[in-house]
Amino acid sequence: MKKKECPSCAMEIDQTEEVCPICQYEFPTQAKGTIWVAVLLLLVILLWLLL
Ligand SMILES: [Zn+2]
């Protein structure tokens, strides 16, 4: 399992953790949902242009 260092308490925690279990530091998460919204919007615009 991959580990990452918490920038707040310098503890090694699990890579998959989104919140540090020791100091509750919140890691910035990659917005996967935002990409899908952008892709869907692009498809809608393309369809609208074709029709
Ligand atoms: Zn921490």
mmCIF file of the protein (N, C-alpha, C, O) and its ligand, coordinates in Angstrom:
data_MODEL
# 
_entry.id   MODEL 
# 
loop_
_entity.id 
_entity.type 
_entity.pdbx_number_of_molecules 
1 polymer     1 
2 non-polymer 1 
# 
_entity_poly.entity_id                      1 
_entity_poly.type                           'polypeptide(L)' 
_entity_poly.nstd_linkage                   no 
_entity_poly.nstd_monomer                   no 
_entity_poly.pdbx_seq_one_letter_code       MKKKECPSCAMEIDQTEEVCPICQYEFPTQAKGTIWVAVLLLLVILLWLLL 
_entity_poly.pdbx_seq_one_letter_code_can   MKKKECPSCAMEIDQTEEVCPICQYEFPTQAKGTIWVAVLLLLVILLWLLL 
_entity_poly.pdbx_strand_id                 A 
# 
loop_
_entity_poly_seq.entity_id 
_entity_poly_seq.num 
_entity_poly_seq.mon_id 
_entity_poly_seq.hetero 
1 1  MET n 
1 2  LYS n 
1 3  LYS n 
1 4  LYS n 
1 5  GLU n 
1 6  CYS n 
1 7  PRO n 
1 8  SER n 
1 9  CYS n 
1 10 ALA n 
1 11 MET n 
1 12 GLU n 
1 13 ILE n 
1 14 ASP n 
1 15 GLN n 
1 16 THR n 
1 17 GLU n 
1 18 GLU n 
1 19 VAL n 
1 20 CYS n 
1 21 PRO n 
1 22 ILE n 
1 23 CYS n 
1 24 GLN n 
1 25 TYR n 
1 26 GLU n 
1 27 PHE n 
1 28 PRO n 
1 29 THR n 
1 30 GLN n 
1 31 ALA n 
1 32 LYS n 
1 33 GLY n 
1 34 THR n 
1 35 ILE n 
1 36 TRP n 
1 37 VAL n 
1 38 ALA n 
1 39 VAL n 
1 40 LEU n 
1 41 LEU n 
1 42 LEU n 
1 43 LEU n 
1 44 VAL n 
1 45 ILE n 
1 46 LEU n 
1 47 LEU n 
1 48 TRP n 
1 49 LEU n 
1 50 LEU n 
1 51 LEU n 
# 
loop_
_struct_asym.id 
_struct_asym.entity_id 
A 1 
B 2 
# 
loop_
_chem_comp.id 
_chem_comp.type 
_chem_comp.mon_nstd_flag 
ALA 'L-peptide linking' y 
ASP 'L-peptide linking' y 
CYS 'L-peptide linking' y 
GLN 'L-peptide linking' y 
GLU 'L-peptide linking' y 
GLY 'peptide linking'   y 
ILE 'L-peptide linking' y 
LEU 'L-peptide linking' y 
LYS 'L-peptide linking' y 
MET 'L-peptide linking' y 
PHE 'L-peptide linking' y 
PRO 'L-peptide linking' y 
SER 'L-peptide linking' y 
THR 'L-peptide linking' y 
TRP 'L-peptide linking' y 
TYR 'L-peptide linking' y 
VAL 'L-peptide linking' y 
ZN  non-polymer         . 
# 
_pdbx_entity_nonpoly.entity_id   2 
_pdbx_entity_nonpoly.name        ? 
_pdbx_entity_nonpoly.comp_id     ZN 
# 
_pdbx_nonpoly_scheme.asym_id         B 
_pdbx_nonpoly_scheme.entity_id       2 
_pdbx_nonpoly_scheme.mon_id          ZN 
_pdbx_nonpoly_scheme.ndb_seq_num     1 
_pdbx_nonpoly_scheme.pdb_seq_num     101 
_pdbx_nonpoly_scheme.auth_seq_num    101 
_pdbx_nonpoly_scheme.pdb_mon_id      ZN 
_pdbx_nonpoly_scheme.auth_mon_id     ZN 
_pdbx_nonpoly_scheme.pdb_strand_id   A 
_pdbx_nonpoly_scheme.pdb_ins_code    . 
# 
loop_
_atom_site.group_PDB 
_atom_site.id 
_atom_site.type_symbol 
_atom_site.label_atom_id 
_atom_site.label_alt_id 
_atom_site.label_comp_id 
_atom_site.label_asym_id 
_atom_site.label_entity_id 
_atom_site.label_seq_id 
_atom_site.pdbx_PDB_ins_code 
_atom_site.Cartn_x 
_atom_site.Cartn_y 
_atom_site.Cartn_z 
_atom_site.occupancy 
_atom_site.B_iso_or_equiv 
_atom_site.pdbx_formal_charge 
_atom_site.auth_seq_id 
_atom_site.auth_comp_id 
_atom_site.auth_asym_id 
_atom_site.auth_atom_id 
_atom_site.pdbx_PDB_model_num 
ATOM   1   N  N  . MET A 1 1  ? 0.844   -1.210 0.000   1.00 0.00 ? 1   MET A N  1 
ATOM   2   C  CA . MET A 1 1  ? 0.000   0.000  0.000   1.00 0.00 ? 1   MET A CA 1 
ATOM   3   C  C  . MET A 1 1  ? 0.877   1.257  0.000   1.00 0.00 ? 1   MET A C  1 
ATOM   4   O  O  . MET A 1 1  ? 1.848   1.352  0.751   1.00 0.00 ? 1   MET A O  1 
ATOM   5   N  N  . LYS A 1 2  ? 0.523   2.197  -0.840  1.00 0.00 ? 2   LYS A N  1 
ATOM   6   C  CA . LYS A 1 2  ? 1.293   3.443  -0.921  1.00 0.00 ? 2   LYS A CA 1 
ATOM   7   C  C  . LYS A 1 2  ? 1.006   4.348  0.275   1.00 0.00 ? 2   LYS A C  1 
ATOM   8   O  O  . LYS A 1 2  ? -0.093  4.362  0.830   1.00 0.00 ? 2   LYS A O  1 
ATOM   9   N  N  . LYS A 1 3  ? 2.033   5.095  0.646   1.00 0.00 ? 3   LYS A N  1 
ATOM   10  C  CA . LYS A 1 3  ? 1.885   6.015  1.778   1.00 0.00 ? 3   LYS A CA 1 
ATOM   11  C  C  . LYS A 1 3  ? 2.172   7.443  1.323   1.00 0.00 ? 3   LYS A C  1 
ATOM   12  O  O  . LYS A 1 3  ? 2.939   7.676  0.389   1.00 0.00 ? 3   LYS A O  1 
ATOM   13  N  N  . LYS A 1 4  ? 1.550   8.367  1.991   1.00 0.00 ? 4   LYS A N  1 
ATOM   14  C  CA . LYS A 1 4  ? 1.835   9.776  1.736   1.00 0.00 ? 4   LYS A CA 1 
ATOM   15  C  C  . LYS A 1 4  ? 2.033   10.481 3.067   1.00 0.00 ? 4   LYS A C  1 
ATOM   16  O  O  . LYS A 1 4  ? 1.523   10.054 4.102   1.00 0.00 ? 4   LYS A O  1 
ATOM   17  N  N  . GLU A 1 5  ? 2.791   11.578 3.012   1.00 0.00 ? 5   GLU A N  1 
ATOM   18  C  CA . GLU A 1 5  ? 3.068   12.303 4.247   1.00 0.00 ? 5   GLU A CA 1 
ATOM   19  C  C  . GLU A 1 5  ? 2.072   13.433 4.431   1.00 0.00 ? 5   GLU A C  1 
ATOM   20  O  O  . GLU A 1 5  ? 1.797   14.201 3.510   1.00 0.00 ? 5   GLU A O  1 
ATOM   21  N  N  . CYS A 1 6  ? 1.547   13.515 5.617   1.00 0.00 ? 6   CYS A N  1 
ATOM   22  C  CA . CYS A 1 6  ? 0.616   14.597 5.935   1.00 0.00 ? 6   CYS A CA 1 
ATOM   23  C  C  . CYS A 1 6  ? 1.409   15.896 6.098   1.00 0.00 ? 6   CYS A C  1 
ATOM   24  O  O  . CYS A 1 6  ? 2.343   15.942 6.898   1.00 0.00 ? 6   CYS A O  1 
ATOM   25  N  N  . PRO A 1 7  ? 1.058   16.952 5.358   1.00 0.00 ? 7   PRO A N  1 
ATOM   26  C  CA . PRO A 1 7  ? 1.793   18.220 5.469   1.00 0.00 ? 7   PRO A CA 1 
ATOM   27  C  C  . PRO A 1 7  ? 1.555   18.947 6.788   1.00 0.00 ? 7   PRO A C  1 
ATOM   28  O  O  . PRO A 1 7  ? 2.286   19.873 7.138   1.00 0.00 ? 7   PRO A O  1 
ATOM   29  N  N  . SER A 1 8  ? 0.548   18.527 7.500   1.00 0.00 ? 8   SER A N  1 
ATOM   30  C  CA . SER A 1 8  ? 0.205   19.191 8.751   1.00 0.00 ? 8   SER A CA 1 
ATOM   31  C  C  . SER A 1 8  ? 0.918   18.584 9.959   1.00 0.00 ? 8   SER A C  1 
ATOM   32  O  O  . SER A 1 8  ? 1.462   19.313 10.788  1.00 0.00 ? 8   SER A O  1 
ATOM   33  N  N  . CYS A 1 9  ? 0.918   17.234 10.062  1.00 0.00 ? 9   CYS A N  1 
ATOM   34  C  CA . CYS A 1 9  ? 1.531   16.593 11.231  1.00 0.00 ? 9   CYS A CA 1 
ATOM   35  C  C  . CYS A 1 9  ? 2.725   15.724 10.867  1.00 0.00 ? 9   CYS A C  1 
ATOM   36  O  O  . CYS A 1 9  ? 3.316   15.096 11.746  1.00 0.00 ? 9   CYS A O  1 
ATOM   37  N  N  . ALA A 1 10 ? 3.100   15.673 9.564   1.00 0.00 ? 10  ALA A N  1 
ATOM   38  C  CA . ALA A 1 10 ? 4.266   14.932 9.068   1.00 0.00 ? 10  ALA A CA 1 
ATOM   39  C  C  . ALA A 1 10 ? 4.222   13.437 9.353   1.00 0.00 ? 10  ALA A C  1 
ATOM   40  O  O  . ALA A 1 10 ? 5.263   12.789 9.457   1.00 0.00 ? 10  ALA A O  1 
ATOM   41  N  N  . MET A 1 11 ? 3.023   12.896 9.478   1.00 0.00 ? 11  MET A N  1 
ATOM   42  C  CA . MET A 1 11 ? 2.856   11.463 9.698   1.00 0.00 ? 11  MET A CA 1 
ATOM   43  C  C  . MET A 1 11 ? 2.601   10.750 8.377   1.00 0.00 ? 11  MET A C  1 
ATOM   44  O  O  . MET A 1 11 ? 1.966   11.297 7.475   1.00 0.00 ? 11  MET A O  1 
ATOM   45  N  N  . GLU A 1 12 ? 3.113   9.500  8.273   1.00 0.00 ? 12  GLU A N  1 
ATOM   46  C  CA . GLU A 1 12 ? 2.889   8.696  7.080   1.00 0.00 ? 12  GLU A CA 1 
ATOM   47  C  C  . GLU A 1 12 ? 1.513   8.056  7.177   1.00 0.00 ? 12  GLU A C  1 
ATOM   48  O  O  . GLU A 1 12 ? 1.237   7.270  8.084   1.00 0.00 ? 12  GLU A O  1 
ATOM   49  N  N  . ILE A 1 13 ? 0.663   8.404  6.232   1.00 0.00 ? 13  ILE A N  1 
ATOM   50  C  CA . ILE A 1 13 ? -0.681  7.822  6.224   1.00 0.00 ? 13  ILE A CA 1 
ATOM   51  C  C  . ILE A 1 13 ? -0.979  7.187  4.873   1.00 0.00 ? 13  ILE A C  1 
ATOM   52  O  O  . ILE A 1 13 ? -0.264  7.407  3.895   1.00 0.00 ? 13  ILE A O  1 
ATOM   53  N  N  . ASP A 1 14 ? -2.032  6.407  4.835   1.00 0.00 ? 14  ASP A N  1 
ATOM   54  C  CA . ASP A 1 14 ? -2.425  5.694  3.624   1.00 0.00 ? 14  ASP A CA 1 
ATOM   55  C  C  . ASP A 1 14 ? -2.724  6.666  2.483   1.00 0.00 ? 14  ASP A C  1 
ATOM   56  O  O  . ASP A 1 14 ? -3.352  7.706  2.679   1.00 0.00 ? 14  ASP A O  1 
ATOM   57  N  N  . GLN A 1 15 ? -2.254  6.298  1.276   1.00 0.00 ? 15  GLN A N  1 
ATOM   58  C  CA . GLN A 1 15 ? -2.434  7.139  0.082   1.00 0.00 ? 15  GLN A CA 1 
ATOM   59  C  C  . GLN A 1 15 ? -3.904  7.412  -0.211  1.00 0.00 ? 15  GLN A C  1 
ATOM   60  O  O  . GLN A 1 15 ? -4.253  8.476  -0.724  1.00 0.00 ? 15  GLN A O  1 
ATOM   61  N  N  . THR A 1 16 ? -4.757  6.456  0.114   1.00 0.00 ? 16  THR A N  1 
ATOM   62  C  CA . THR A 1 16 ? -6.179  6.587  -0.206  1.00 0.00 ? 16  THR A CA 1 
ATOM   63  C  C  . THR A 1 16 ? -6.946  7.464  0.779   1.00 0.00 ? 16  THR A C  1 
ATOM   64  O  O  . THR A 1 16 ? -8.091  7.837  0.524   1.00 0.00 ? 16  THR A O  1 
ATOM   65  N  N  . GLU A 1 17 ? -6.315  7.789  1.901   1.00 0.00 ? 17  GLU A N  1 
ATOM   66  C  CA . GLU A 1 17 ? -7.005  8.629  2.898   1.00 0.00 ? 17  GLU A CA 1 
ATOM   67  C  C  . GLU A 1 17 ? -7.213  10.036 2.350   1.00 0.00 ? 17  GLU A C  1 
ATOM   68  O  O  . GLU A 1 17 ? -6.302  10.635 1.778   1.00 0.00 ? 17  GLU A O  1 
ATOM   69  N  N  . GLU A 1 18 ? -8.403  10.545 2.529   1.00 0.00 ? 18  GLU A N  1 
ATOM   70  C  CA . GLU A 1 18 ? -8.694  11.909 2.089   1.00 0.00 ? 18  GLU A CA 1 
ATOM   71  C  C  . GLU A 1 18 ? -8.574  12.892 3.245   1.00 0.00 ? 18  GLU A C  1 
ATOM   72  O  O  . GLU A 1 18 ? -8.373  14.091 3.051   1.00 0.00 ? 18  GLU A O  1 
ATOM   73  N  N  . VAL A 1 19 ? -8.702  12.350 4.453   1.00 0.00 ? 19  VAL A N  1 
ATOM   74  C  CA . VAL A 1 19 ? -8.550  13.158 5.662   1.00 0.00 ? 19  VAL A CA 1 
ATOM   75  C  C  . VAL A 1 19 ? -7.553  12.458 6.565   1.00 0.00 ? 19  VAL A C  1 
ATOM   76  O  O  . VAL A 1 19 ? -7.647  11.250 6.778   1.00 0.00 ? 19  VAL A O  1 
ATOM   77  N  N  . CYS A 1 20 ? -6.591  13.213 7.101   1.00 0.00 ? 20  CYS A N  1 
ATOM   78  C  CA . CYS A 1 20 ? -5.587  12.641 7.993   1.00 0.00 ? 20  CYS A CA 1 
ATOM   79  C  C  . CYS A 1 20 ? -6.264  12.120 9.267   1.00 0.00 ? 20  CYS A C  1 
ATOM   80  O  O  . CYS A 1 20 ? -6.964  12.873 9.944   1.00 0.00 ? 20  CYS A O  1 
ATOM   81  N  N  . PRO A 1 21 ? -6.061  10.832 9.601   1.00 0.00 ? 21  PRO A N  1 
ATOM   82  C  CA . PRO A 1 21 ? -6.707  10.289 10.808  1.00 0.00 ? 21  PRO A CA 1 
ATOM   83  C  C  . PRO A 1 21 ? -6.099  10.822 12.107  1.00 0.00 ? 21  PRO A C  1 
ATOM   84  O  O  . PRO A 1 21 ? -6.679  10.654 13.180  1.00 0.00 ? 21  PRO A O  1 
ATOM   85  N  N  . ILE A 1 22 ? -4.948  11.457 12.011  1.00 0.00 ? 22  ILE A N  1 
ATOM   86  C  CA . ILE A 1 22 ? -4.277  11.956 13.219  1.00 0.00 ? 22  ILE A CA 1 
ATOM   87  C  C  . ILE A 1 22 ? -4.672  13.411 13.519  1.00 0.00 ? 22  ILE A C  1 
ATOM   88  O  O  . ILE A 1 22 ? -5.073  13.734 14.637  1.00 0.00 ? 22  ILE A O  1 
ATOM   89  N  N  . CYS A 1 23 ? -4.555  14.276 12.514  1.00 0.00 ? 23  CYS A N  1 
ATOM   90  C  CA . CYS A 1 23 ? -4.833  15.698 12.772  1.00 0.00 ? 23  CYS A CA 1 
ATOM   91  C  C  . CYS A 1 23 ? -6.048  16.228 12.010  1.00 0.00 ? 23  CYS A C  1 
ATOM   92  O  O  . CYS A 1 23 ? -6.370  17.413 12.093  1.00 0.00 ? 23  CYS A O  1 
ATOM   93  N  N  . GLN A 1 24 ? -6.724  15.342 11.265  1.00 0.00 ? 24  GLN A N  1 
ATOM   94  C  CA . GLN A 1 24 ? -7.933  15.710 10.498  1.00 0.00 ? 24  GLN A CA 1 
ATOM   95  C  C  . GLN A 1 24 ? -7.646  16.671 9.341   1.00 0.00 ? 24  GLN A C  1 
ATOM   96  O  O  . GLN A 1 24 ? -8.548  17.353 8.855   1.00 0.00 ? 24  GLN A O  1 
ATOM   97  N  N  . TYR A 1 25 ? -6.369  16.718 8.899   1.00 0.00 ? 25  TYR A N  1 
ATOM   98  C  CA . TYR A 1 25 ? -6.036  17.558 7.746   1.00 0.00 ? 25  TYR A CA 1 
ATOM   99  C  C  . TYR A 1 25 ? -6.728  17.011 6.510   1.00 0.00 ? 25  TYR A C  1 
ATOM   100 O  O  . TYR A 1 25 ? -6.684  15.809 6.247   1.00 0.00 ? 25  TYR A O  1 
ATOM   101 N  N  . GLU A 1 26 ? -7.367  17.893 5.752   1.00 0.00 ? 26  GLU A N  1 
ATOM   102 C  CA . GLU A 1 26 ? -8.068  17.479 4.544   1.00 0.00 ? 26  GLU A CA 1 
ATOM   103 C  C  . GLU A 1 26 ? -7.169  17.643 3.331   1.00 0.00 ? 26  GLU A C  1 
ATOM   104 O  O  . GLU A 1 26 ? -6.707  18.745 3.035   1.00 0.00 ? 26  GLU A O  1 
ATOM   105 N  N  . PHE A 1 27 ? -6.923  16.545 2.631   1.00 0.00 ? 27  PHE A N  1 
ATOM   106 C  CA . PHE A 1 27 ? -6.095  16.584 1.430   1.00 0.00 ? 27  PHE A CA 1 
ATOM   107 C  C  . PHE A 1 27 ? -6.924  17.066 0.245   1.00 0.00 ? 27  PHE A C  1 
ATOM   108 O  O  . PHE A 1 27 ? -8.087  16.685 0.113   1.00 0.00 ? 27  PHE A O  1 
ATOM   109 N  N  . PRO A 1 28 ? -6.347  17.894 -0.613  1.00 0.00 ? 28  PRO A N  1 
ATOM   110 C  CA . PRO A 1 28 ? -7.089  18.329 -1.802  1.00 0.00 ? 28  PRO A CA 1 
ATOM   111 C  C  . PRO A 1 28 ? -7.308  17.145 -2.738  1.00 0.00 ? 28  PRO A C  1 
ATOM   112 O  O  . PRO A 1 28 ? -6.345  16.500 -3.153  1.00 0.00 ? 28  PRO A O  1 
ATOM   113 N  N  . THR A 1 29 ? -8.549  16.857 -3.070  1.00 0.00 ? 29  THR A N  1 
ATOM   114 C  CA . THR A 1 29 ? -8.869  15.705 -3.917  1.00 0.00 ? 29  THR A CA 1 
ATOM   115 C  C  . THR A 1 29 ? -8.993  16.123 -5.374  1.00 0.00 ? 29  THR A C  1 
ATOM   116 O  O  . THR A 1 29 ? -9.430  17.230 -5.686  1.00 0.00 ? 29  THR A O  1 
ATOM   117 N  N  . GLN A 1 30 ? -8.601  15.219 -6.252  1.00 0.00 ? 30  GLN A N  1 
ATOM   118 C  CA . GLN A 1 30 ? -8.720  15.478 -7.682  1.00 0.00 ? 30  GLN A CA 1 
ATOM   119 C  C  . GLN A 1 30 ? -10.186 15.383 -8.074  1.00 0.00 ? 30  GLN A C  1 
ATOM   120 O  O  . GLN A 1 30 ? -10.842 14.364 -7.858  1.00 0.00 ? 30  GLN A O  1 
ATOM   121 N  N  . ALA A 1 31 ? -10.679 16.460 -8.650  1.00 0.00 ? 31  ALA A N  1 
ATOM   122 C  CA . ALA A 1 31 ? -12.094 16.545 -8.995  1.00 0.00 ? 31  ALA A CA 1 
ATOM   123 C  C  . ALA A 1 31 ? -12.390 15.735 -10.247 1.00 0.00 ? 31  ALA A C  1 
ATOM   124 O  O  . ALA A 1 31 ? -12.362 16.257 -11.362 1.00 0.00 ? 31  ALA A O  1 
ATOM   125 N  N  . LYS A 1 32 ? -12.678 14.442 -10.046 1.00 0.00 ? 32  LYS A N  1 
ATOM   126 C  CA . LYS A 1 32 ? -13.009 13.564 -11.175 1.00 0.00 ? 32  LYS A CA 1 
ATOM   127 C  C  . LYS A 1 32 ? -14.393 13.901 -11.718 1.00 0.00 ? 32  LYS A C  1 
ATOM   128 O  O  . LYS A 1 32 ? -14.633 13.811 -12.922 1.00 0.00 ? 32  LYS A O  1 
ATOM   129 N  N  . GLY A 1 33 ? -15.285 14.282 -10.843 1.00 0.00 ? 33  GLY A N  1 
ATOM   130 C  CA . GLY A 1 33 ? -16.649 14.625 -11.252 1.00 0.00 ? 33  GLY A CA 1 
ATOM   131 C  C  . GLY A 1 33 ? -16.683 15.804 -12.185 1.00 0.00 ? 33  GLY A C  1 
ATOM   132 O  O  . GLY A 1 33 ? -17.473 15.828 -13.129 1.00 0.00 ? 33  GLY A O  1 
ATOM   133 N  N  . THR A 1 34 ? -15.834 16.792 -11.935 1.00 0.00 ? 34  THR A N  1 
ATOM   134 C  CA . THR A 1 34 ? -15.787 18.004 -12.740 1.00 0.00 ? 34  THR A CA 1 
ATOM   135 C  C  . THR A 1 34 ? -15.420 17.688 -14.190 1.00 0.00 ? 34  THR A C  1 
ATOM   136 O  O  . THR A 1 34 ? -15.952 18.301 -15.115 1.00 0.00 ? 34  THR A O  1 
ATOM   137 N  N  . ILE A 1 35 ? -14.507 16.727 -14.386 1.00 0.00 ? 35  ILE A N  1 
ATOM   138 C  CA . ILE A 1 35 ? -14.080 16.332 -15.734 1.00 0.00 ? 35  ILE A CA 1 
ATOM   139 C  C  . ILE A 1 35 ? -15.259 15.733 -16.500 1.00 0.00 ? 35  ILE A C  1 
ATOM   140 O  O  . ILE A 1 35 ? -15.469 16.043 -17.672 1.00 0.00 ? 35  ILE A O  1 
ATOM   141 N  N  . TRP A 1 36 ? -16.030 14.865 -15.822 1.00 0.00 ? 36  TRP A N  1 
ATOM   142 C  CA . TRP A 1 36 ? -17.192 14.237 -16.462 1.00 0.00 ? 36  TRP A CA 1 
ATOM   143 C  C  . TRP A 1 36 ? -18.251 15.255 -16.837 1.00 0.00 ? 36  TRP A C  1 
ATOM   144 O  O  . TRP A 1 36 ? -18.883 15.138 -17.887 1.00 0.00 ? 36  TRP A O  1 
ATOM   145 N  N  . VAL A 1 37 ? -18.446 16.241 -15.997 1.00 0.00 ? 37  VAL A N  1 
ATOM   146 C  CA . VAL A 1 37 ? -19.412 17.309 -16.295 1.00 0.00 ? 37  VAL A CA 1 
ATOM   147 C  C  . VAL A 1 37 ? -18.960 18.063 -17.542 1.00 0.00 ? 37  VAL A C  1 
ATOM   148 O  O  . VAL A 1 37 ? -19.777 18.376 -18.408 1.00 0.00 ? 37  VAL A O  1 
ATOM   149 N  N  . ALA A 1 38 ? -17.670 18.354 -17.638 1.00 0.00 ? 38  ALA A N  1 
ATOM   150 C  CA . ALA A 1 38 ? -17.100 19.060 -18.786 1.00 0.00 ? 38  ALA A CA 1 
ATOM   151 C  C  . ALA A 1 38 ? -17.259 18.231 -20.061 1.00 0.00 ? 38  ALA A C  1 
ATOM   152 O  O  . ALA A 1 38 ? -17.608 18.771 -21.111 1.00 0.00 ? 38  ALA A O  1 
ATOM   153 N  N  . VAL A 1 39 ? -17.008 16.931 -19.976 1.00 0.00 ? 39  VAL A N  1 
ATOM   154 C  CA . VAL A 1 39 ? -17.140 16.031 -21.130 1.00 0.00 ? 39  VAL A CA 1 
ATOM   155 C  C  . VAL A 1 39 ? -18.590 15.976 -21.595 1.00 0.00 ? 39  VAL A C  1 
ATOM   156 O  O  . VAL A 1 39 ? -18.868 16.052 -22.792 1.00 0.00 ? 39  VAL A O  1 
ATOM   157 N  N  . LEU A 1 40 ? -19.499 15.845 -20.659 1.00 0.00 ? 40  LEU A N  1 
ATOM   158 C  CA . LEU A 1 40 ? -20.932 15.799 -20.987 1.00 0.00 ? 40  LEU A CA 1 
ATOM   159 C  C  . LEU A 1 40 ? -21.383 17.100 -21.636 1.00 0.00 ? 40  LEU A C  1 
ATOM   160 O  O  . LEU A 1 40 ? -22.135 17.082 -22.611 1.00 0.00 ? 40  LEU A O  1 
ATOM   161 N  N  . LEU A 1 41 ? -20.934 18.212 -21.106 1.00 0.00 ? 41  LEU A N  1 
ATOM   162 C  CA . LEU A 1 41 ? -21.274 19.521 -21.666 1.00 0.00 ? 41  LEU A CA 1 
ATOM   163 C  C  . LEU A 1 41 ? -20.784 19.646 -23.100 1.00 0.00 ? 41  LEU A C  1 
ATOM   164 O  O  . LEU A 1 41 ? -21.489 20.153 -23.971 1.00 0.00 ? 41  LEU A O  1 
ATOM   165 N  N  . LEU A 1 42 ? -19.561 19.173 -23.331 1.00 0.00 ? 42  LEU A N  1 
ATOM   166 C  CA . LEU A 1 42 ? -18.953 19.214 -24.662 1.00 0.00 ? 42  LEU A CA 1 
ATOM   167 C  C  . LEU A 1 42 ? -19.768 18.383 -25.651 1.00 0.00 ? 42  LEU A C  1 
ATOM   168 O  O  . LEU A 1 42 ? -19.998 18.797 -26.787 1.00 0.00 ? 42  LEU A O  1 
ATOM   169 N  N  . LEU A 1 43 ? -20.204 17.192 -25.194 1.00 0.00 ? 43  LEU A N  1 
ATOM   170 C  CA . LEU A 1 43 ? -21.023 16.315 -26.038 1.00 0.00 ? 43  LEU A CA 1 
ATOM   171 C  C  . LEU A 1 43 ? -22.358 16.972 -26.371 1.00 0.00 ? 43  LEU A C  1 
ATOM   172 O  O  . LEU A 1 43 ? -22.826 16.901 -27.507 1.00 0.00 ? 43  LEU A O  1 
ATOM   173 N  N  . VAL A 1 44 ? -22.958 17.602 -25.390 1.00 0.00 ? 44  VAL A N  1 
ATOM   174 C  CA . VAL A 1 44 ? -24.245 18.285 -25.592 1.00 0.00 ? 44  VAL A CA 1 
ATOM   175 C  C  . VAL A 1 44 ? -24.072 19.415 -26.611 1.00 0.00 ? 44  VAL A C  1 
ATOM   176 O  O  . VAL A 1 44 ? -24.909 19.589 -27.497 1.00 0.00 ? 44  VAL A O  1 
ATOM   177 N  N  . ILE A 1 45 ? -22.996 20.173 -26.485 1.00 0.00 ? 45  ILE A N  1 
ATOM   178 C  CA . ILE A 1 45 ? -22.718 21.288 -27.409 1.00 0.00 ? 45  ILE A CA 1 
ATOM   179 C  C  . ILE A 1 45 ? -22.490 20.748 -28.828 1.00 0.00 ? 45  ILE A C  1 
ATOM   180 O  O  . ILE A 1 45 ? -22.984 21.320 -29.799 1.00 0.00 ? 45  ILE A O  1 
ATOM   181 N  N  . LEU A 1 46 ? -21.741 19.648 -28.942 1.00 0.00 ? 46  LEU A N  1 
ATOM   182 C  CA . LEU A 1 46 ? -21.473 19.031 -30.244 1.00 0.00 ? 46  LEU A CA 1 
ATOM   183 C  C  . LEU A 1 46 ? -22.768 18.565 -30.899 1.00 0.00 ? 46  LEU A C  1 
ATOM   184 O  O  . LEU A 1 46 ? -22.988 18.794 -32.088 1.00 0.00 ? 46  LEU A O  1 
ATOM   185 N  N  . LEU A 1 47 ? -23.626 17.906 -30.112 1.00 0.00 ? 47  LEU A N  1 
ATOM   186 C  CA . LEU A 1 47 ? -24.910 17.433 -30.624 1.00 0.00 ? 47  LEU A CA 1 
ATOM   187 C  C  . LEU A 1 47 ? -25.780 18.600 -31.073 1.00 0.00 ? 47  LEU A C  1 
ATOM   188 O  O  . LEU A 1 47 ? -26.443 18.534 -32.108 1.00 0.00 ? 47  LEU A O  1 
ATOM   189 N  N  . TRP A 1 48 ? -25.766 19.665 -30.285 1.00 0.00 ? 48  TRP A N  1 
ATOM   190 C  CA . TRP A 1 48 ? -26.570 20.857 -30.581 1.00 0.00 ? 48  TRP A CA 1 
ATOM   191 C  C  . TRP A 1 48 ? -26.102 21.512 -31.877 1.00 0.00 ? 48  TRP A C  1 
ATOM   192 O  O  . TRP A 1 48 ? -26.908 22.021 -32.656 1.00 0.00 ? 48  TRP A O  1 
ATOM   193 N  N  . LEU A 1 49 ? -24.771 21.491 -32.099 1.00 0.00 ? 49  LEU A N  1 
ATOM   194 C  CA . LEU A 1 49 ? -24.213 22.079 -33.321 1.00 0.00 ? 49  LEU A CA 1 
ATOM   195 C  C  . LEU A 1 49 ? -24.546 21.228 -34.552 1.00 0.00 ? 49  LEU A C  1 
ATOM   196 O  O  . LEU A 1 49 ? -24.739 21.762 -35.644 1.00 0.00 ? 49  LEU A O  1 
ATOM   197 N  N  . LEU A 1 50 ? -24.610 19.915 -34.373 1.00 0.00 ? 50  LEU A N  1 
ATOM   198 C  CA . LEU A 1 50 ? -24.900 19.003 -35.481 1.00 0.00 ? 50  LEU A CA 1 
ATOM   199 C  C  . LEU A 1 50 ? -26.368 19.021 -35.885 1.00 0.00 ? 50  LEU A C  1 
ATOM   200 O  O  . LEU A 1 50 ? -26.704 18.792 -37.047 1.00 0.00 ? 50  LEU A O  1 
ATOM   201 N  N  . LEU A 1 51 ? -27.232 19.291 -34.925 1.00 0.00 ? 51  LEU A N  1 
ATOM   202 C  CA . LEU A 1 51 ? -28.672 19.260 -35.238 1.00 0.00 ? 51  LEU A CA 1 
ATOM   203 C  C  . LEU A 1 51 ? -29.174 20.550 -35.912 1.00 0.00 ? 51  LEU A C  1 
ATOM   204 O  O  . LEU A 1 51 ? -30.359 20.660 -36.228 1.00 0.00 ? 51  LEU A O  1 
HETATM 205 ZN ZN . ZN  B 2 .  ? -1.941  14.858 9.819   1.00 0.00 2 101 ZN  A ZN 1 
# 
